[in-house]
C-alpha cells in the first residue's frame, strides 16, 4: 500500500491536496451524497477527512496495468 497522505493529519475540503484529488467543494459534496467519497467526519457543518481514510480510499481505487506478453 502506498500512502499519498499523512496518516495522522486531518484534511479540510479546501486544502489543495483535497481539491486536486476530489475536485471542488461542490464536487466533493456530490461524491459524499452518492456514497463515493472517502470516509469523513461531519462536525456540525464542517467536513474533515482523516489522512488514513484518504489513503484507504485511494488504495482501494488503485489500478495495476496488465502486462502484455
HELIX and SHEET records of a PDB file:
HELIX    1   1 UNK A   16  UNK A   22  1                                   7    
HELIX    2   2 UNK A   25  UNK A   33  1                                   9    
HELIX    3   3 UNK A   51  UNK A   60  1                                  10    
SHEET    1   A 3 UNK A  10  UNK A  12  0                                        
SHEET    2   A 3 UNK A  46  UNK A  50 -1                                        
SHEET    3   A 3 UNK A  41  UNK A  43 -1                                        
END                                                                             
